[in-house]
Amino acid sequence: MPIIGFIGVGNMGGGMAANLVRAGHEVRAFDLADAAVARAVSHGCTAASSARAAASGADAIITMLPAGSHVATAYKDALFAAASVDAILIDCSTIDVATARSVGEAAAEKGLAMVDAPVSGGTAAADAGTLTFMVGGPAAAFARAEPYLQAMGKAVIHAGSAGMGQAAKICNNMILGATMVATAEAFVLAEKLGLDAQTFFDISSKASGQSWSMTSYCPVPGPVPTSPANRDYQGGFASALMLKDLKLAMAAATTAGASVPMGAQAEALYQLFANNGGSEKDFSAIVRLLRGGIAP
Ligand code: NAD
């Protein structure tokens, strides 16, 4: 039975580790938060006393950590030293492209196989094992990571060399942020013009204004019963995480010299929303800011 060292079993990592257990793997879980480890143990994982202990002798090492600084420190201070030479290293966190590249290159210099494999899909998809993985790294490393990722997701796509998984993730989420703002402002304008929201949805969702933001996460209650708008924007994809991804996109655009005016506008609006207490609400709640009432 393959052994997996899983570091970072929080909201996302907890569900992902549980799916690896379900797939028949032995999963050693480590997290700085004892409650997160306890939850992982309740799903069949074994508690590890440190990141090093979780990784030592494992066939695969998976990290699901908050940001680039946590990932760089975890690999450079503990995991590279603890990893067996034939282990596959998989970072599923959403982090900046530059750090993903540098950690991937450091792994290669040590003769270790590593991929960056950020996910699309929130905690519900992590629990259900239906995440989409965008993977950066050498083809041979991708081939070794793929079976583990398949156990946690519905789609696993090789995006290119180290860092390209993160590049795909932030480019995708920059579209998502900008289309949500555009969709929300269109519903506000429709409202002010006296056009019924359901009627507008019925037309636009079948016309050229259609997007995922409209048909899956419609920002007004009613047209899409499963969208967070129907439960006061609770759950879903928190505005704070959208803001994080937009900031990563803006940093990457600055480094690459790309012009991203719509992404920059979306970032400014999500920052304003966060500064006014909107961080915890689903990102479709930006419609409230656009209506003129700033309270989330
Ligand atoms: P989270 O805060 O719930 O989990 C992160 C966990 O990492 C925490 O339990 C924390 O204690 C632990 N941790 C931090 N530093 C550590 C260290 N050095 N060693 C061990 N454990 C450490 O966050 P999350 O929602 O699970 O998100 C994890 C990553 O997934 C982030 O990069 C996030 O952007 C990305 N992501 C989240 C979602 C979502 O909907 N929550 C969706 C897609 C991607």
Boltz pocket constraint, residues with backbone or C-beta under 6 A from the ligand:
constraints:
  - pocket:
      binder: B
      contacts: [[A, 7], [A, 8], [A, 9], [A, 10], [A, 11], [A, 12], [A, 13], [A, 30], [A, 31], [A, 32], [A, 33], [A, 36], [A, 51], [A, 64], [A, 65], [A, 66], [A, 67], [A, 70], [A, 74], [A, 92], [A, 93], [A, 94], [A, 95], [A, 119], [A, 120], [A, 121], [A, 122], [A, 123], [A, 236], [A, 237], [A, 238], [A, 241], [A, 244]]
      max_distance: 6.0
